[in-house]
Amino acid sequence: MLSPDAELLKREVTAIRTAYTADLRAARATGKPPHSCPPETGKPKLTPKQMLAELEKIPPAKRG
């Protein structure tokens, strides 16, 4: 059985992905180069453990 936090984490990842995609679209719409190049939809290249490690690199002051 999954932890009760699993659904919370899933929603948080979805929100992060949505904001990230919106940032990329906004950059393209204004002619700016994207700040990064994500993998194709449905083909993530990070494991969940790697993703959490990357998220932990965000300074606490910049976390939502």
C-alpha positions in Angstrom: 0.0 0.0 0.0 1.3 3.5 -0.8 2.0 6.1 1.7 -0.7 8.8 2.2 1.9 11.2 1.0 2.1 9.5 -2.4 -1.0 11.3 -3.7 0.3 14.6 -2.4 3.7 14.1 -4.1 1.9 13.1 -7.4 -0.1 16.4 -7.3 3.0 18.4 -6.5 4.9 16.8 -9.5 2.0 17.5 -11.8 2.0 21.2 -10.6 5.7 21.5 -11.2 5.4 19.9 -14.7 2.6 22.3 -15.6 4.5 25.4 -14.4 7.7 24.2 -16.2 5.8 23.6 -19.4 4.1 27.0 -19.2 7.5 28.7 -18.7 8.9 27.0 -21.8 5.8 28.0 -23.9 6.0 31.6 -22.7 9.7 31.8 -23.6 8.9 30.4 -27.1 6.0 32.8 -27.5 8.3 35.8 -26.9 11.1 34.5 -29.1 13.4 33.7 -26.2 15.4 30.5 -26.2 14.0 27.9 -23.7 16.0 27.7 -20.4 16.2 23.9 -20.8 15.1 21.0 -23.0 12.9 18.5 -21.3 12.5 14.9 -22.6 9.7 14.0 -24.9 6.3 13.6 -23.2 6.0 10.2 -21.8 9.7 9.5 -22.0 11.2 10.7 -18.7 15.0 10.0 -18.3 15.2 10.5 -14.6 14.3 8.0 -12.0 12.1 9.2 -9.1 15.2 9.1 -6.9 17.1 11.3 -9.3 14.2 13.7 -9.6 13.9 14.1 -5.9 17.7 14.8 -5.7 17.3 17.5 -8.3 14.4 19.1 -6.5 16.3 19.1 -3.2 19.0 21.3 -4.9 16.4 24.1 -5.0 17.2 26.6 -2.2 14.5 26.6 0.5 13.8 30.2 -0.1 12.8 29.5 -3.7 10.6 26.5 -3.0 6.9 26.9 -3.4 
